[in-house]
Amino acid sequence: MKVSEAERKIRFMVKFEQQLSCEIDRRALSHDMCDIRVSNMANALNMDVSTLRRLCQKHYGKSPKACIDTMRIAEARKLLLVGERPSTIADKLGFYEHKTFSTLFKKYEGVSPAIFTQTDNTKAFAASR
């Protein structure tokens, strides 16, 4: 049975996102502060870096690093919403420095993690009234 292009895309995206999620969780549990590298993801997915780059560009329209950053920021948003401090989140998500995390967060969200938390808490408070 021949696998369609759409099916291959979905399989790759699911596998990539599951592997990245596992990598983030594993690093958080082991307190491994290393950055998640594209080469590590390629190895975990049993492919070379150029194949991973080509597939991410094809299926996500962006580089593997941008895909990793997008998922890390999504995880950061969740952690901020449950009250974790930005510096703790930076460590959990494998950023070498808090400033690097804050800069990347601001690039994706348009505001710093601290402002994001204040703004979200204000919205939640207003909605509860």
Secondary structure, DSSP 8 states (H G I E B T S, - for coil): ----HHHHHHHHHHHHHHHHHHHHHHHHHHT------HHHHHHHTTS-HHHHHHHHHHHHSS-HHHHHHHHHHHHHHHHHHTT--HHHHHHHTT-SSHHHHHHHHHHHHSS-HHHHHHHHHHHHHHHH-
